[in-house]
């Protein structure tokens, strides 16, 4: 974990899957997009364990294995790992944020309840 970061944190990002999955074999695009999002969450939140929400997985696979969405809006929530014998104390939970347009969307920190 990087210095200066609190334990629990939630941030919304827009990921350009079109750019990240360019020139990928067309039958492997959706699985690759899931891996790209996991790696993105690891880099941004500094955690090794990343869990993908079922809704996000459905959004990626909505148009099939080869026609992934160009961009996707995601919410990454870093929280404490509640498993009994976990090696990592923090995990990242990634979920889908539906939006009509990506115009004017910026990275935003979400206030937790």
N, C-alpha and C positions, 0 to 999 in steps of 0.2 A: 504494500500500500504506500502511496506517495505521501510525502509530508504535507501537513496542513489540511488534510481531508478528514471530515468527521465520519463516524461510523455509518449512520443512516443518512441516506441522501437519495433524492429522486430528480432526474433530469430528463427532459424530452429532446430528442434529436431527430433530424431528418437524414436518412441514409440513402444515398444514390446507388441503388442496386445495379442500375444499367451500366454505370462506370465500373463498379467492382466486379461484375460478372461478365464483362466484355470478352469476347473470343473464347468463351467456355463451351465445351461440347454441349449441344442443345439438350441432350437427355440427362445432363448433370447440373443444369442451371439452378433448379429449386433447392437441391441438397447443398449446392455450393453457396447459395444465398443464405441459408441457415448458418453455415459455417462462418461466412463473412460477418453476419450479425453477432455471432458469439465472440468472434475475435475482436470486433469493434467494442463490444461491452467489456471485454477483458482489458483492453487498452484504456478505455475511458474511466472505468471504475477501479482498476487495479486489483481485481479479484480473479482467482483462478477458476472458481465454480460459477457457471452461468446457466440459468434455467430459462428455457423459452416457453412462453405461454402458448396454450393450445390455439387461442384466437390469432396470435401472430403467425403460427405455423399455417393455419387455414388461409390467412391473408396472402402469404407467400405462394401457397399452392393453389390459390383460387382459380387461376387460368391454366393450370396444368404444370407439368414438369419443365417445359421449355419457355413458356410465356410468363415470366415473372414480372411483377410491377416495376416500373422504372424507378420510382422513389417510394419510400415507405416511412411513415412517422412512427417512432418507437418511444416508449417510456422505459428507462432503465432505473430500477430501484435497488439500491444497495442496502442490505439489511443483515442482521446477525443470523448466523446459521443455527437453527434450533435442533439439529440432529444431535443425538447423544454423544457418539464417539466420532465427531467430525475433526478432520485435520485442519481445515480452513475455518476461521472464525467468522468470515464475511462471505456472503454470496450475492450475486447480481440476478435479479429477476426481470426479464425483458417482456414487455407486453405491447400490443398494437394500439395505436391511437388513431382512430379513423378521422380523416379530414377531407374536405371537399376539394381544396386547392392548396398547393404548396407555395403559392405566391406570398411573399412577406413572412414566411415562417422562419423563425430563428431558434437557436438552441435556448431553452428556457428551463430554469430551475423551478421545480414544482414544490410548493409549500406542503408539508406533511400535516395530516390531521392529528 
